[in-house]
C-alpha cells in the first residue's frame, strides 16, 4: 500500500510504501484493550496505605470494665468499629503491574497503526529538521498540515531540538520509533510519521 508523503507546506512530494502486514491488518480491539490495561496498570504507583488496628497508636487501656455498665464489651478504643481506630482490609502498598506476551504487544501495536490508517488519521511527512528549538515554527507547521487536537509525532530516533520545540505546545507528543505504544497512538487524534521512521517501524514489528 502506497501513501502520499507531504512536506512541511502540506504539498505532496512523493510516495512511500506502508506494509499491509503492519498498517492494514485486522483491527483486534480486544488485544488493544488488553495492552492498554497493562500500560495503565504499570503506571499506577500503588502507594495507597491505611493503618490496621495493630498499626494505630494508643488503645492499650480497656475503655471500661467488662461487665455491669450495660455497654458493649470493648477491649480497645482503636478497634475498626471506633472512630480513630484501624481500617479493616484497607489498601496496602502493592504493585498493580502485569505483563502480556511480546506477540500480543506486537499485534496490538499493528492494530493501533492500522486503526489510524483506516480512519485517515495517519500522515507521513518527508522531514522535520530543527537546527535549534523553535516552538513557533513547529506550531506553524502543524497549522499548515491542518492538524487539530492531540498529535503524536513519530521520529526515527530521539530528536532533542524537535522535542524541546514541542514542550510548550498543548496536545503534542514526540516519540522515537522505539517508544511508540498502543496507548499513545490511540490517544492521539492524528499520527504524524516521519518518512525515515517508516522503515524503522517495519524493522521493529516484522
Secondary structure, 3 states (H helix, E strand, C coil): CEEEEECCCCCEEEEEECCHHHHCCCCCHHHHHHHHHHHHHHHCCCCCCCCCCCCCCCCCCCCCCCCCCCCCCCCCCCCCCCCCCCCCCCCCCCCCCCCCCHHHHHHHHHHHHHHHHHCCCEEEECCCCCCCCCHHHHHHHHHHCCCCCCEEEEECCCCHHHHHHHCCCCCEEEEEHHHCCHHHHHHCCEEEEEHHHHHHHHHHHC
